Amino acid sequence: MIMNLLSRRSALAAVSALMLAACGGGDGGSATGVPSISKGDHVKGSESAPITIIEYASPTCPACKYFHDDILPALSEKYVVTGKVKFVFREFPIHEPDVPSYVLAMCAGDGQFFDVLDDLFANQVGVVTAAQNGTLKGALQTIGKRHGIETTAQFDACMENRDYRTALADKYQVATEKWGVDSTPTFIINGEKHLFGGEFGSAEGFSKYIDGLLGEDAPADDTETAAPAEDTAPQPTAAGDDAGVPETTDQP
């Protein structure tokens, strides 16, 4: 089952929703150009932070959940709240439930985006299972009710909002065409592309790299916690202008 995202302004931006565990691909090469913050980005940290980390992620990707639960809190405490790192989250839908999940978070408002994202990661298994069982709409409605999207009418209006789909499609196009993203999580750190795993598979590895950019001494302990393995991501699939958010009964 192929799920497509498309806007009239971005005819090439489409997403294949084949099931993907924790999404690797490519060779981890770098892209040039310091990333800039765009309208619709979800940002934590100081505007003047010397380091910008952009994460492209999927809410149903196990490796993204691992980063969100086990790595990001340590990085936030050490670097984001201290003004050293600006963290930017960008949506990169790759699984069937990702588009309606991200639309839900966007509909809740920018002030609540990270709250909904936390909820989606906390309930990742339930969301994936619901998609497999044809009950995704109910699962997402339950999450939405915790964040102000209380009625079926409100939920349906969110899912039907073309502006959200357009924003997701445009972000996907930038990710693939500018940065060559084909896996999640993928990180753009001060304009340099890095794939999840290895040095970038633990809080210690991230810290060592960030400290190097800051000109600070790296931690003495280089022991890294094992992280989930990577899989190959699907390639984008072009679609017609009328493609939209998938039905909530779609299978991942």
N, C-alpha and C positions, 0 to 999 in steps of 0.2 A: 504494500500500500504506500503510494507516494503522496506526501503532503507538500503542497506548493505555497510559497509566499510570493506575492508579486505586487508591485505598484506600477502605475502607468509611467511614473518617472524613472523606474528602475526595472526595465524589462528583463535584465539579466539576473536579477536577484531572486533566486528560488532556492528552496531547501528540500533535500531529500530526507524523508523521515524513516528510513530503515532503522531497525533497532540496533543500538550501539551501546556497548557497556561503558567503557571509559576510554576515551576517544583519542587515539594517537594517529599520527600520520606525518609524512614529510620527513625532512632531514634535520630539523631544528636550526636551519640557517637563519641569518639575520636579514632584516629589512632596514633600509636607511630612512632617516628623517625622524626627528623628535616628535612624538605624538602630541597632538593638540586636543584640548577638551572641546567636544562638540555639544550642540544643543541636544538634550535628551540623554546625555551621559549621567550615570549615577556615581557620585563622587563622595569620598570621605577624605578628610585631611585638609591641610593648609594649601591655599592657592599658591603660596610661595615656596612650597616644599621643593628641594633640589632634585628629588627623584620622583618620577611618575611611573606607577605600575598600572598597566591596563590588563585586566583579565577578561578574556573571552570564554564564556562558560555556558553550560547547559544545566538546568535544574534537575534533570534526570540522569546525569552522568555521575557514576560512582566516584571517579577520581575528583570531580568538581566538589562533591560532598566532602571527600577526604580533605581537600584543600580548605574548604569553608569551615569545617569542624576542627581540624587538627593543626592547620598551619596559619591560616589568616588571623586567628585571635592573638597568637604570639607576635606576629608581624605588626598587627595593629597597635598592640601595647608598646612595642619597642620603637616603632618608627612612625606610625600614622599619628597617634595622639601627641607625639613629641615634635611634630612638625617637620620630620625628615622625609616622609614619603606621602605622596598624594595617591590614593588608591581609586581607580576607576573601573567600574564593572560595566561590561558590555554584553548584551544578549547575543548568543550564537546558538539558535535552535537547531538541533540535529535529530531529536527523537520526536515521535508523534505527539506526545503531550506537551512539548516545550512551547509551542506557539500559544495555545490557550492559557498555559501557565504564565507566560510572560505578559500576555495581554491583561490577565487578571492583576498582576503586580503593577503594571503601568496604569491601569484604571483606578487603582487605589490611591494614586497620587504620588508625586515624587517624594514627599515626606514620609510615605509609608512603603516605598518600594523595597527597601532593605528588610523591613519587618515581614512583608509577604515572602520575600526571597528566603529569609530564615525559616519561615513556616513551610515553604515548599521543600527545602532541603531536609528539614526535620521529618517530613512526611513523604520522603522520596519513594520509599518502597510502596506505601499505600497508593500514591498517585500512579505509579507504574502498574501496579496490580489492578487498580480501577480501570486504567486504559485497556488492559488485557481483557477485563471482564465486561467491558462496555458500559461502565458506570463512572467514567471520568467526569462528566458534567456534575454529578452529585458530589464527588470528592472535591472538586474545585469550588463548588458552591459552598461547601462546608468551610473551606479555608477562607473564602471571600467574606463570609459572614463575620469572621473574627476581625476583619479589617474594613468594616463599613459598607461592604457590598451585600446588603441584607436580603434583598428580594430577588425573585427569579427575573423580574423585569429589568432590574439593575444589572444583573449578571448577563442576561441576553444582550442588553445594550452594549456592554463592554465587549463581548465576543464579536459583535457586528460592527464595531467601530473601525472603519477602514484606515483612519489615521494611525492607529497603533500598528496595523499590519504593514502599512507603508514604512513606518519608522523601523520596524524589525527588518524588513526587506532591504532598506538602505544600509543599515548597519551590517547586515550580512554581506552585501556587495563590497563595502569598504574593507571588511575583514578579509575576504577572499582575494579581492583584486589588489589592494594596497599591501596587505601584510601576509598574504598567502596562507591564511588560517585554514586548516582542514581537520583540526582536532581540538578537543577540550579537555582540560583547560589549556589555553595558550596564553602566554604572558608577553606583553610588549613593555620592556623596561628601558625607559629613556631612549626609545626608538630602536631597541634591539629585541628581536623575536627569540623567545625561548619556549621549548616544549616542556610539558610536565614530566617529571621523572629525573633520576640521577640527582644532580646538584639541586634541581628545582622540584624535588620530591619530598623535601622536609623543611621544617622551620630553620634548622641549623644551616642547611645548604643555602637557603634564601638569605639568611643573615650574613653568611660569609660573603656572598656576592654583593649584597647591599653595602656592607661595611667597606668592601673594596672600592665601590663607587664613591663612598663618603670619605675615603682616605683614612678609615679607622682600622684598628687592629681587629682581625677576625677572631672568633672564639677558638680556644685551644682545642676543644673537643670536636672532632670532625665526624663523629658517629652520626649516621643518618638513619631515621626510622624508615622501614620498608613501606612503600606506597603501592597502591593498586596498579596493575599492569595496564598497558595501552592497547587499543585496537585501532584498526584502520577506519577512518571516517568515510562516509559516502560522498560522492561528487554532486555538486549542484545540478538540478534538472530544470531546464527552462519550461515555462508554462504560458498560457494565454493571459490576457489582461484581466479576465474575470476570476482568476484564482484567488482564494481567500483563506480565512481561518478554517481549519478542518472541523468536521463534525466532532462533537465531544465523545461520540461512541467509537471513534477510530481506534484501531489497535496500534501499539507502538511498533 
